[in-house]
Amino acid sequence: MLDFIIENKIYVTYIFEFIAAISGSYYLNKTPKVRKEIIYFSWFIWFVFLIDLSGLYSLWAFFDDYKTFPFLKDSLFTRNVWLYNWLHLISLSFYSFLYIKQIERIKYKRILNYALLIFIGFGIIKLSSTNQIFFTYDMSILIAGVVLLIIAISTYYFELILSDRILYLKNNLLFYVSIGLLIWHLCVPPIQIYSAYFSIENVEFINMYTTVLMYSNIFMYGMFSLAFIYCAKRNSDLGLKTISQ
């Protein structure tokens, strides 16, 4: 198992997730009066990191020949696809909520909130009513969630351009975060369409998938980390200037 993780550089994702989670905690510690949604976002990264770590159970079981977890052999939970199907639903819902929360125009906000509720309800029903979630990624949830997220972020950008907030863009944590989210969700979900081919026999697909996923994760969590550190420093400097005045 360890050789497989090292050979495919799977550990890189966990390192960058951990750095992003630590950076988020650093930001919370250094920044006074943090908005609730930013606090939720910082803790959500820890949640994703822990879920990703727990997803290693399938690799452990496979390379251990199911000696540690014999009940997993030939069961629906042999692969960890089910776990990430639920994580996709939770993540896309959370990130969409994060940017819908930033929208100030009541009409747009109401429409997107309804769309988010419909998406969550649709996702729960879909994942709870089929065994396919144990074998392949549910593309209807991925596509619907990615579209919702892109619309939410685009609406957020639209309001930024039309408001005074554009003047403070360089100190806007969520602007940097949105770039990481957009790049990741435009690169990774298209490849996950072919998740059924993720098996030890399809070495080429595994190599391509892990490479795209790794670099997408590096970019996204790297953006998160840089945003937290940079904005924490800027907010700290601004706070000192305010006090001195």
Phi, psi and omega per residue, in radians:
M1 nan -0.826 -3.124
L2 -1.065 -0.703 3.110
D3 -1.096 -0.697 3.135
F4 -1.131 -0.757 -3.137
I5 -1.117 -0.744 -3.133
I6 -1.226 -0.779 -3.109
E7 -1.065 -0.705 -3.110
N8 -1.656 0.105 3.079
K9 0.958 0.590 3.134
I10 -1.130 -0.526 -3.107
Y11 -1.080 -0.426 -3.101
V12 -1.047 -0.735 3.126
T13 -1.042 -0.782 -3.115
Y14 -1.136 -0.640 3.111
I15 -1.105 -0.816 -3.114
F16 -1.226 -0.609 3.051
E17 -1.098 -0.760 -3.134
F18 -1.129 -0.743 3.114
I19 -1.077 -0.738 3.133
A20 -1.118 -0.711 3.129
A21 -1.138 -0.760 3.094
I22 -1.102 -0.724 3.136
S23 -1.103 -0.668 3.096
G24 -1.108 -0.730 3.101
S25 -1.149 -0.652 3.080
Y26 -1.073 -0.768 3.132
Y27 -1.053 -0.782 3.140
L28 -1.092 -0.645 -3.120
N29 -1.255 -0.579 -3.044
K30 -1.619 -0.312 -3.015
T31 -1.859 2.135 3.092
P32 -1.369 2.595 3.055
K33 0.944 1.007 3.110
V34 -1.370 2.383 3.119
R35 -1.141 2.629 -3.053
K36 -1.034 -0.706 -3.090
E37 -1.161 -0.510 3.077
I38 -1.247 -0.661 3.072
I39 -1.080 -0.803 3.112
Y40 -1.039 -0.732 -3.125
F41 -1.104 -0.748 3.139
S42 -1.067 -0.756 3.133
W43 -1.284 -0.494 3.135
F44 -1.129 -0.587 3.100
I45 -1.108 -0.692 3.052
W46 -1.070 -0.719 3.123
F47 -1.049 -0.823 3.138
V48 -1.104 -0.711 3.123
F49 -1.043 -0.782 -3.141
L50 -1.191 -0.660 3.102
I51 -1.137 -0.732 3.111
D52 -1.079 -0.718 3.100
L53 -1.097 -0.756 -3.135
S54 -1.139 -0.451 3.123
G55 -1.181 -0.214 3.104
L56 -1.238 -0.145 -3.107
Y57 -0.999 -0.603 -3.099
S58 -1.193 -0.688 3.078
L59 -1.154 -0.779 3.120
W60 -0.989 -0.838 -3.095
A61 -1.104 -0.722 -3.103
F62 -1.139 -0.874 -3.079
F63 -1.318 -0.327 3.082
D64 -1.566 0.058 -3.105
D65 0.977 0.575 3.054
Y66 1.061 0.485 3.102
K67 -1.322 -0.696 3.135
T68 -1.315 -0.695 -3.133
F69 -2.139 1.233 -3.084
P70 -1.102 -0.450 -3.117
F71 -1.225 -0.251 -3.139
L72 -1.423 -0.399 -3.066
K73 -1.099 2.236 3.135
D74 1.070 0.315 3.091
S75 -1.726 3.000 3.114
L76 -1.163 -0.349 -3.075
F77 -1.671 0.205 3.138
T78 -0.982 -0.778 3.080
R79 -1.688 2.794 -3.111
N80 -1.706 0.266 -3.100
V81 -1.035 -0.672 -3.133
W82 -1.027 -0.683 -3.113
L83 -1.113 -0.749 -3.107
Y84 -1.352 -0.421 2.997
N85 -1.075 -0.783 3.096
W86 -1.197 -0.653 3.121
L87 -1.140 -0.651 3.076
H88 -1.032 -0.818 -3.140
L89 -1.065 -0.819 -3.112
I90 -1.145 -0.796 -3.088
S91 -1.142 -0.840 -3.126
L92 -1.121 -0.632 3.089
S93 -1.154 -0.781 -3.111
F94 -1.146 -0.841 -3.100
Y95 -1.137 -0.641 3.078
S96 -1.123 -0.767 3.095
F97 -1.027 -0.708 -3.103
L98 -1.019 -0.729 -3.102
Y99 -1.541 -0.486 3.013
I100 -1.095 -0.623 3.131
K101 -1.080 -0.467 -3.100
Q102 -1.472 -0.247 -3.079
I103 -1.340 2.314 -3.054
E104 -1.714 -0.479 -3.134
R105 -1.259 2.099 -3.017
I106 -1.026 -0.744 -3.094
K107 -1.066 -0.865 3.138
Y108 -1.107 -0.737 -3.105
K109 -1.101 -0.740 -3.127
R110 -1.128 -0.773 3.137
I111 -1.073 -0.792 -3.120
L112 -1.209 -0.594 3.069
N113 -1.118 -0.734 3.080
Y114 -1.100 -0.740 3.129
A115 -1.086 -0.683 3.124
L116 -1.140 -0.754 3.122
L117 -1.112 -0.719 3.103
I118 -1.110 -0.746 3.133
F119 -1.078 -0.794 -3.141
I120 -1.090 -0.810 3.128
G121 -1.081 -0.778 3.116
F122 -1.063 -0.764 -3.123
G123 -1.115 -0.769 -3.132
I124 -1.111 -0.790 3.141
I125 -1.108 -0.767 -3.097
K126 -1.117 -0.810 -3.090
L127 -1.262 -0.435 -3.100
S128 -1.530 -0.153 -2.990
S129 -1.999 0.128 -3.128
T130 -2.539 2.606 3.078
N131 -1.508 -0.103 -3.124
Q132 -1.109 -0.390 -3.136
I133 -1.131 -0.261 3.135
F134 -1.510 -0.184 -3.039
F135 -2.086 -0.607 -3.115
T136 -2.433 2.747 3.057
Y137 -1.250 2.390 3.140
D138 -1.346 1.841 -3.034
M139 -1.289 -0.459 3.115
S140 -1.122 -0.678 3.096
I141 -1.233 -0.756 3.140
L142 -1.071 -0.846 -3.098
I143 -1.136 -0.819 -3.135
A144 -1.090 -0.731 -3.130
G145 -1.170 -0.732 3.130
V146 -1.147 -0.728 3.106
V147 -1.076 -0.778 3.124
L148 -1.070 -0.772 -3.132
L149 -1.113 -0.773 3.141
I150 -1.103 -0.708 3.111
I151 -1.124 -0.751 3.139
A152 -1.083 -0.799 -3.140
I153 -1.185 -0.690 3.121
S154 -1.101 -0.711 3.095
T155 -1.135 -0.671 3.084
Y156 -1.079 -0.774 3.090
Y157 -1.076 -0.765 -3.117
F158 -1.011 -0.768 3.133
E159 -1.219 -0.603 3.087
L160 -1.049 -0.782 -3.103
I161 -1.103 -0.625 -3.063
L162 -1.586 0.060 -3.090
S163 -2.187 3.025 3.107
D164 -1.234 -0.237 -3.119
R165 -1.095 -0.394 3.124
I166 -1.095 -0.432 -3.136
L167 -1.235 -0.389 -3.094
Y168 -1.938 0.438 -3.032
L169 -1.047 -0.641 -3.072
K170 -1.179 -0.294 3.098
N171 -1.821 0.146 -3.054
N172 -1.569 1.793 -3.119
L173 -0.991 -0.801 -3.047
L174 -1.206 -0.393 3.065
F175 -1.150 -0.820 3.113
Y176 -1.121 -0.711 3.121
V177 -1.060 -0.707 -3.099
S178 -1.088 -0.609 3.123
I179 -1.115 -0.794 3.104
G180 -1.072 -0.740 -3.139
L181 -1.119 -0.773 -3.109
L182 -1.112 -0.814 -3.126
I183 -1.075 -0.774 -3.108
W184 -1.100 -0.817 -3.048
H185 -1.347 -0.195 3.026
L186 -1.600 -0.298 -3.087
C187 -1.776 -0.776 -2.973
V188 -1.437 -0.892 -3.100
P189 -0.931 -0.673 3.111
P190 -1.014 -0.604 3.138
I191 -1.337 -0.531 -3.126
Q192 -1.191 -0.185 3.033
I193 -1.007 -0.576 -3.068
Y194 -1.751 0.501 -3.088
S195 -1.089 -0.377 3.129
A196 -1.118 -0.379 -3.135
Y197 -1.533 0.050 -3.137
F198 -1.389 1.620 3.120
S199 -2.572 2.863 -3.065
I200 -1.098 -0.366 -3.138
E201 -1.368 -0.469 -3.097
N202 -1.705 1.271 -3.056
V203 -1.114 -0.686 -3.113
E204 -1.087 -0.768 -3.135
F205 -1.151 -0.726 3.123
I206 -1.034 -0.766 -3.134
N207 -1.101 -0.771 3.139
M208 -1.138 -0.811 -3.101
Y209 -1.087 -0.832 -3.100
T210 -1.162 -0.576 3.120
T211 -1.182 -0.852 3.132
V212 -1.093 -0.776 -3.132
L213 -1.101 -0.741 -3.103
M214 -1.099 -0.873 -3.100
Y215 -1.214 -0.565 3.062
S216 -1.157 -0.722 3.100
N217 -1.152 -0.715 3.108
I218 -1.028 -0.797 -3.109
F219 -1.152 -0.873 -3.062
M220 -1.133 -0.911 -3.104
Y221 -1.259 -0.470 3.013
G222 -1.131 -0.735 3.086
M223 -1.091 -0.757 3.109
F224 -1.005 -0.842 -3.081
S225 -1.103 -0.845 3.139
L226 -1.076 -0.690 3.137
A227 -1.111 -0.799 3.135
F228 -1.062 -0.852 -3.073
I229 -1.176 -0.820 -3.119
Y230 -1.111 -0.835 -3.090
C231 -1.224 -0.548 3.082
A232 -1.127 -0.732 3.127
K233 -1.160 -0.776 3.138
R234 -1.079 -0.787 3.136
N235 -1.141 -0.636 3.110
S236 -1.146 -0.752 3.117
D237 -1.116 -0.741 3.136
L238 -1.106 -0.655 3.133
G239 -1.146 -0.703 3.118
L240 -1.139 -0.698 3.121
K241 -1.121 -0.695 -3.139
T242 -1.124 -0.726 -3.133
I243 -1.143 -0.752 -3.101
S244 -1.160 -0.524 3.114
Q245 -1.278 nan nan
